[in-house]
Amino acid sequence: MTEALIDPVRICAAEDLLDGGAGQRMSATYVGGEAVVFFVRYGGEVYGYLNRCAHVPMELDWVEGQFFESSGLYLMCATHGAIYEPDTGKCVGGPCRGGRLRPVRVEERDTPEGRAVFWLPDGDLRPTQP
């Protein structure tokens, strides 16, 4: 059975995501339940993940949109202190060492309004329907 294609979802203007800075969140559904995805920039590239710690399924951000710890080098779960590499989602410290964040496909594109960040949803992780 073939799944219907899901259109890319515009998240924000590319310049809205700064290296190691605040991320952008979006409501989603993950295997039928409510969820949130987030997008951050690190090393000049944009990355997206399901906002769910690999240790216990809680959102990572300590303040909405704040995913990086103070150095801007790692993503951190505010509840458990798990530390993740922003470019791989791999947990490199804390209670879920070796675990991974669930990645979200993302790309930057040129649009008539300027460069923008887009989420490319998949079968299990989709935008919330309005």
Secondary structure, DSSP 8 states (H G I E B T S, - for coil): --------EEEEEGGGS-BTS--EEEEEEETTEEEEEEEEEETTEEEEEES--SSSS----SBTTB-B-TTSSSEE-TTT--EE-TTT-BEEESTTTT-B--EE-EEEEEETTEEEEEE---SSEEE---
